């Protein structure tokens, strides 16, 4: 499965925030101090979010094959993924996040933190600060937030284990008191065995658990998180040798115009044996571009509704590709982000599905 993560035509520099400014934005009440190492620490804040989906459902956990709320009831979250922060950070503003929470009625924002490709490894402090800020902004709006460690090239997550340990140590330490944070530790492993991915997960999950023991952790799967299907395998390699950790879910990604047939059938079989979370999908081809296949995408969504499998769509930006929700130039113009006036066909379609999907629909 070739992927769509080449840099857009326009590059947008990441905003580098001071820790003081970051602290003011974290719920308006969190204050950050800095240890000699430069690690940010947050003062105590209220658990999770008081309103919205996170306020309604509280701390999530995995119960059997389902994602469940704090009372053990299965929930289905639906929402959007950002594009890479190094390119489309300017699409994540007060106005756009207000629209996502209150007009789109989303449950969850996925914060796509690329490791390579001009991402985290070029400025660990700046990108980490921005993730802190976005967690705070999602929390203010009652959203769940998936912290996505967006490793893609190289495809072996073990290439970034040291960086991942540093990143998740800080993120989990600062936000352990929140109920609304989920950790996606490897976006799309590719070209490596399931054993290599499992070994990486068993190094990184304990880093998070030591600081945020109740949070759900999402583990990417082989072959661009296709459960191994795009490299000739399937989910049985996972069931035969699962990650040695509890409260985890396995990640599946699909692009509807490319991944019907054998991919869809394998996904349905896997859903009977593994706890799954679709942290990324598109209605287009695997490039994130090309014509939309809304029929195939709807078949996936109907099945996920039946099985209460949570999902996140790629992507909440104004990239020129058909998979971006907004028309090019929308973010630079400051919107509009609510309503349908600035949406591409895929954006209008997914906004409607988010508004009518999920546990709270």
Secondary structure in CASP SS format (residue, H / E / C, confidence):
PFRMAT SS
TARGET T0000
AUTHOR 0000-0000-0000
METHOD secondary structure of the structure
MODEL  1
X C 1.00
X C 1.00
X C 1.00
X C 1.00
X C 1.00
X C 1.00
X C 1.00
X C 1.00
X C 1.00
X C 1.00
X C 1.00
X C 1.00
X C 1.00
X C 1.00
X C 1.00
X C 1.00
X C 1.00
X C 1.00
X H 1.00
X H 1.00
X H 1.00
X H 1.00
X H 1.00
X H 1.00
X H 1.00
X C 1.00
X C 1.00
X C 1.00
X C 1.00
X C 1.00
X C 1.00
X E 1.00
X E 1.00
X E 1.00
X C 1.00
X C 1.00
X C 1.00
X C 1.00
X C 1.00
X E 1.00
X E 1.00
X E 1.00
X C 1.00
X C 1.00
X C 1.00
X C 1.00
X C 1.00
X C 1.00
X C 1.00
X C 1.00
X C 1.00
X H 1.00
X H 1.00
X H 1.00
X H 1.00
X H 1.00
X H 1.00
X C 1.00
X C 1.00
X C 1.00
X E 1.00
X E 1.00
X E 1.00
X C 1.00
X C 1.00
X E 1.00
X E 1.00
X E 1.00
X C 1.00
X C 1.00
X C 1.00
X C 1.00
X C 1.00
X E 1.00
X C 1.00
X C 1.00
X C 1.00
X E 1.00
X E 1.00
X E 1.00
X E 1.00
X C 1.00
X C 1.00
X C 1.00
X H 1.00
X H 1.00
X H 1.00
X H 1.00
X H 1.00
X H 1.00
X H 1.00
X C 1.00
X C 1.00
X H 1.00
X H 1.00
X H 1.00
X H 1.00
X H 1.00
X H 1.00
X H 1.00
X H 1.00
X H 1.00
X H 1.00
X C 1.00
X C 1.00
X C 1.00
X C 1.00
X E 1.00
X E 1.00
X E 1.00
X E 1.00
X E 1.00
X E 1.00
X E 1.00
X C 1.00
X C 1.00
X C 1.00
X C 1.00
X C 1.00
X H 1.00
X H 1.00
X H 1.00
X C 1.00
X H 1.00
X H 1.00
X H 1.00
X H 1.00
X H 1.00
X H 1.00
X H 1.00
X H 1.00
X H 1.00
X H 1.00
X H 1.00
X H 1.00
X H 1.00
X H 1.00
X H 1.00
X H 1.00
X H 1.00
X C 1.00
X C 1.00
X C 1.00
X E 1.00
X E 1.00
X E 1.00
X E 1.00
X E 1.00
X E 1.00
X E 1.00
X C 1.00
X C 1.00
X C 1.00
X C 1.00
X C 1.00
X C 1.00
X H 1.00
X H 1.00
X H 1.00
X H 1.00
X H 1.00
X H 1.00
X H 1.00
X H 1.00
X H 1.00
X H 1.00
X H 1.00
X H 1.00
X H 1.00
X H 1.00
X H 1.00
X H 1.00
X H 1.00
X H 1.00
X H 1.00
X C 1.00
X C 1.00
X C 1.00
X C 1.00
X C 1.00
X E 1.00
X E 1.00
X E 1.00
X E 1.00
X C 1.00
X C 1.00
X C 1.00
X C 1.00
X C 1.00
X C 1.00
X C 1.00
X C 1.00
X C 1.00
X H 1.00
X H 1.00
X H 1.00
X H 1.00
X H 1.00
X H 1.00
X H 1.00
X H 1.00
X H 1.00
X H 1.00
X H 1.00
X H 1.00
X H 1.00
X H 1.00
X H 1.00
X H 1.00
X C 1.00
X C 1.00
X C 1.00
X C 1.00
X C 1.00
X C 1.00
X C 1.00
X E 1.00
X E 1.00
X E 1.00
X C 1.00
X C 1.00
X H 1.00
X H 1.00
X H 1.00
X H 1.00
X C 1.00
X C 1.00
X C 1.00
X H 1.00
X H 1.00
X H 1.00
X C 1.00
X C 1.00
X C 1.00
X C 1.00
X H 1.00
X H 1.00
X H 1.00
X H 1.00
X C 1.00
X C 1.00
X C 1.00
X C 1.00
X C 1.00
X C 1.00
X C 1.00
X C 1.00
X E 1.00
X E 1.00
X E 1.00
X E 1.00
X E 1.00
X E 1.00
X E 1.00
X E 1.00
X C 1.00
X C 1.00
X C 1.00
X C 1.00
X C 1.00
X C 1.00
X H 1.00
X H 1.00
X H 1.00
X H 1.00
X H 1.00
X H 1.00
X H 1.00
X H 1.00
X H 1.00
X C 1.00
X C 1.00
X C 1.00
X C 1.00
X C 1.00
X E 1.00
X E 1.00
X E 1.00
X E 1.00
X E 1.00
X E 1.00
X E 1.00
X C 1.00
X C 1.00
X C 1.00
X C 1.00
X C 1.00
X C 1.00
X C 1.00
X C 1.00
X C 1.00
X C 1.00
X C 1.00
X H 1.00
X H 1.00
X H 1.00
X H 1.00
X H 1.00
X H 1.00
X H 1.00
X H 1.00
X H 1.00
X H 1.00
X H 1.00
X H 1.00
X H 1.00
X H 1.00
X C 1.00
X C 1.00
X C 1.00
X E 1.00
X E 1.00
X E 1.00
X E 1.00
X C 1.00
X C 1.00
X C 1.00
X C 1.00
X C 1.00
X C 1.00
X C 1.00
X C 1.00
X C 1.00
X C 1.00
X C 1.00
X E 1.00
X C 1.00
X C 1.00
X C 1.00
X C 1.00
X C 1.00
X C 1.00
X C 1.00
X C 1.00
X C 1.00
X C 1.00
X C 1.00
X C 1.00
X C 1.00
X C 1.00
X C 1.00
X C 1.00
X E 1.00
X C 1.00
X H 1.00
X H 1.00
X H 1.00
X H 1.00
X H 1.00
X H 1.00
X H 1.00
X H 1.00
X H 1.00
X H 1.00
X H 1.00
X H 1.00
X C 1.00
X C 1.00
X C 1.00
X C 1.00
X C 1.00
END
